[in-house]
Amino acid sequence: MAAPLISLICLIFGMTHQIKIIIDKGHCEELSLPRIFLGTFSGVVWVLYGLELGNNWMIALNVVGIIMNLALMSIIFHLRKKLPPQ
């Protein structure tokens, strides 16, 4: 029981810290959008696997990861729209 809870806490604090840094800096050039897409896709696959197994912790952890990745993607798209055309 402790391991999934610790994983959830690390996921939430790690991703929210990353999102805060990006918002504070106002740019996201160092982030790889394909990597974030892959992370989101991977989370979806793990959710489906968790549903197959009936593992609620696996589902919950990956749903949180998907939400965090989607938030990160929306911030990236928002910041990239603000960039001047080159």
Backbone torsions as a table, in degrees:
resi	resn	phi	psi	omega
1	MET	NA	-34.9	-176.3
2	ALA	-70.7	-38.9	-176.4
3	ALA	-61.1	-48.1	178.5
4	PRO	-63.8	-35.7	179.6
5	LEU	-66.6	-42.4	177.3
6	ILE	-64.6	-40.8	177.2
7	SER	-60.7	-42.4	179.5
8	LEU	-63.3	-44.8	179.7
9	ILE	-62.7	-45.5	179.1
10	CYS	-62.5	-41.3	179.0
11	LEU	-61.5	-48.7	-177.8
12	ILE	-64.3	-49.8	-177.3
13	PHE	-69.3	-37.5	179.0
14	GLY	-64.7	-47.6	-177.9
15	MET	-71.4	-40.7	-179.9
16	THR	-66.1	-34.3	176.4
17	HIS	-64.7	-43.6	178.5
18	GLN	-62.1	-43.8	179.5
19	ILE	-63.3	-41.4	179.0
20	LYS	-62.4	-43.0	178.8
21	ILE	-60.8	-43.7	-179.6
22	ILE	-63.4	-43.9	-179.7
23	ILE	-66.0	-41.8	179.6
24	ASP	-64.5	-41.5	179.6
25	LYS	-72.2	-33.1	-179.0
26	GLY	80.5	11.1	175.8
27	HIS	-147.6	162.8	-173.9
28	CYS	-142.6	27.8	-175.6
29	GLU	-60.2	-29.8	-176.1
30	GLU	-79.1	-6.1	-179.4
31	LEU	-90.1	141.0	179.0
32	SER	-96.3	110.9	179.3
33	LEU	-63.0	-41.7	176.7
34	PRO	-59.3	-36.3	178.3
35	ARG	-64.4	-38.9	179.1
36	ILE	-69.2	-40.0	175.0
37	PHE	-59.8	-45.0	179.0
38	LEU	-62.9	-40.0	177.5
39	GLY	-62.2	-39.7	178.3
40	THR	-67.1	-45.4	178.0
41	PHE	-60.9	-43.1	178.2
42	SER	-60.2	-41.8	178.2
43	GLY	-61.6	-40.2	178.2
44	VAL	-62.5	-43.9	178.9
45	VAL	-62.0	-43.1	179.4
46	TRP	-66.6	-34.3	175.6
47	VAL	-63.3	-45.2	178.5
48	LEU	-60.9	-40.6	178.0
49	TYR	-65.9	-41.0	177.1
50	GLY	-62.7	-37.7	176.0
51	LEU	-64.1	-40.9	178.8
52	GLU	-61.4	-40.5	-178.7
53	LEU	-83.6	-17.8	-174.5
54	GLY	74.3	28.6	-177.4
55	ASN	-96.1	100.3	-175.2
56	ASN	-64.8	-35.1	178.9
57	TRP	-66.3	-41.9	179.2
58	MET	-62.0	-41.2	179.2
59	ILE	-65.1	-49.7	-176.8
60	ALA	-61.5	-46.4	-179.5
61	LEU	-60.0	-42.9	-176.8
62	ASN	-77.0	-30.2	174.2
63	VAL	-64.6	-42.6	176.9
64	VAL	-62.2	-43.1	177.6
65	GLY	-60.6	-41.2	178.2
66	ILE	-63.8	-44.7	179.5
67	ILE	-61.1	-43.7	179.6
68	MET	-64.5	-42.6	178.3
69	ASN	-64.0	-39.8	177.8
70	LEU	-65.3	-38.5	176.6
71	ALA	-63.5	-43.1	178.7
72	LEU	-62.8	-42.5	178.2
73	MET	-62.6	-42.4	-178.6
74	SER	-65.5	-37.2	177.4
75	ILE	-66.1	-42.7	178.9
76	ILE	-61.1	-47.1	179.4
77	PHE	-62.2	-39.4	179.7
78	HIS	-64.5	-45.5	-178.8
79	LEU	-69.6	-35.2	-179.9
80	ARG	-71.0	-28.4	175.4
81	LYS	-66.8	-27.9	-177.7
82	LYS	-80.0	-13.8	-179.0
83	LEU	-68.9	142.4	177.2
84	PRO	-69.8	147.8	178.9
85	PRO	-65.7	146.5	-178.0
86	GLN	-108.7	NA	NA
